[in-house]
């Protein structure tokens, strides 16, 4: 069991976020399962957690709105008594119907807004985990496919903006960890990229040697909630060998 009582996992009605939320709940943490529009999916995740004796609540919130992040923080405190874990998993930007600069608004501005809203309610010893991709983390050194370039740059901008908040977090005894993974088999992003650039998934699998499944990567994200690492640590899941080589690191 964990000492942590309450967690928010953004974008957790499906995929990596849902796996992470379920693992945290199994560790005895109450989880706010966040969704933007897919309430039935979120409710199903919550029901599954509760059936196993865990605690969870589904909260619909668009992180790009003013009220979205506050609603999630309030839900964590009201339902679980404290907010000790914030997993910043929600991301996007490949949608074509969300207006101008959506990638930056979601992947940078909304991440900062979420952490800013959470900070006053987070306790000493709390952990923030930002989920990103090797394609985004290394975008300044290693180019990515055209279809993902804007999203990758916006996610790196989000990571940089969160890192700038580390001194503020450290004052409260809160740590920030970045978890970076390669393309993940079965995610919406990977599916869209493969549709836009046929063969992209196979090419990455060959270059990386292995691509993680949603379940495998979600487990790695959950693991970093509890890992004894310094604030600012970047966990390169799967090693990122070719990215490190290409970036000269």
KAKA-V500161 format. One record per helix or strand of 2 or more residues. SS is the DSSP state (H for helix, E for strand). FROM is the first residue (numbers start at 0). LEN is the number of residues. If there is no record, write none. Layout:
ss: {SS/SS}
from: {FROM/FROM}
len: {LEN/LEN}
This chain:
ss: {E/H/E/H/E/H/E/H/E/H/H/H/E/H/H/H/E/H}
from: {5/14/29/38/55/65/82/101/121/133/145/165/174/187/199/213/233/240}
len: {4/12/6/13/5/15/6/18/12/4/18/6/7/9/9/13/3/6}
